[in-house]
C-alpha cells in the first residue's frame, strides 16, 4: 500500500496535466547515473513511509534538512539535492490520511 504520493510541484494547480514526477526522476537517473540507485531507494522508502512530522523524516534520512518550507534530501553525500515539499500524514479519530511529497522541478 502506498502511503505517500510523489507529485510534481511545478504544476501550481497540482493537477499534473500529464506531468509525471517519476519521469523527471527517471531523467535524473539517466543524466546522473551515479545517483540512480540512491534515487530508486529514496522513492521506495518515501512510498512506504507515513511521516507525521520532520523528526520522522530525519529518523529515516539523517541528511534531510528543513529549509524555508522545503525538505532537502541529499543524494550521493550532498553531491545532488532533491528539493521537496512534504505534506505530512494526519491521524484523527482512527482515520489516517495519505501524505504527499511534492518534488520541486526546475
C-alpha positions in Angstrom: 0.0 0.0 0.0 1.4 3.4 -1.0 1.3 5.8 1.9 3.0 8.8 0.3 2.4 10.0 -3.2 5.2 11.7 -5.1 3.8 14.8 -7.0 5.3 17.3 -9.4 5.1 20.7 -7.7 5.9 22.6 -10.8 2.2 22.4 -11.6 0.7 25.2 -9.4 -2.8 23.7 -9.6 -1.4 20.2 -8.8 -3.4 18.6 -11.5 -0.2 17.3 -13.1 -1.6 17.9 -16.6 0.2 14.9 -17.9 3.4 15.6 -16.0 4.8 12.6 -14.3 7.3 13.1 -11.4 8.6 9.6 -12.0 9.5 10.6 -15.5 11.5 13.5 -14.1 13.2 11.2 -11.6 14.0 8.7 -14.4 15.5 11.5 -16.4 17.6 12.5 -13.4 18.8 8.9 -13.1 19.8 8.8 -16.7 21.6 12.2 -16.5 23.3 11.3 -13.2 23.8 7.5 -13.3 25.9 7.6 -10.2 22.8 8.8 -8.3 20.4 6.3 -9.8 20.4 3.6 -7.1 20.0 6.2 -4.4 17.1 7.9 -6.1 15.4 4.5 -6.6 15.9 3.7 -2.9 14.5 7.1 -1.9 11.4 6.5 -3.9 10.8 3.1 -2.3 11.3 4.5 1.2 9.1 7.5 0.6 6.2 5.5 -0.8 6.3 3.1 2.2 6.6 5.8 4.8 3.8 7.5 6.8 5.5 10.6 8.2 3.7 12.8 10.6 6.5 15.4 11.1 10.0 16.3 10.1 11.5 14.3 13.0 10.2 11.1 11.4 11.7 12.1 8.1 15.0 12.7 9.8 14.9 9.4 11.5 15.0 7.7 8.1 17.1 10.3 6.2 19.9 11.6 8.5 20.9 14.1 5.8 17.5 15.6 5.3 17.2 19.3 6.1 14.2 21.6 6.5 14.9 24.8 4.6 12.3 27.6 4.2 9.3 25.3 3.9 11.1 22.7 1.8 12.7 19.4 2.8 16.0 18.9 1.1 17.3 15.4 0.6 21.0 14.9 -0.1 21.8 12.4 -2.8 25.3 10.9 -3.1 26.6 12.5 0.0 25.4 16.0 -0.9 26.6 15.9 -4.5 23.0 16.3 -5.6 19.9 17.6 -3.8 16.3 16.6 -4.1 14.1 19.5 -3.2 10.7 18.6 -1.9 7.7 19.9 0.0 6.2 17.3 2.3 2.6 17.4 3.3 2.6 15.1 6.3 0.1 12.4 7.1 -2.5 13.1 9.7 -4.3 10.7 12.1 -7.5 11.8 13.7 -10.3 9.7 15.2 -8.9 6.5 13.9 -8.6 7.9 10.3 -5.3 8.3 8.6 -4.6 10.5 5.7 -2.1 9.8 2.9 0.8 12.1 2.8 2.2 13.8 -0.3 5.8 14.6 -1.3 6.0 17.3 -3.9 9.2 17.4 -6.0 10.3 20.8 -6.9 11.4 20.7 -10.5 13.1 23.5 -12.4 
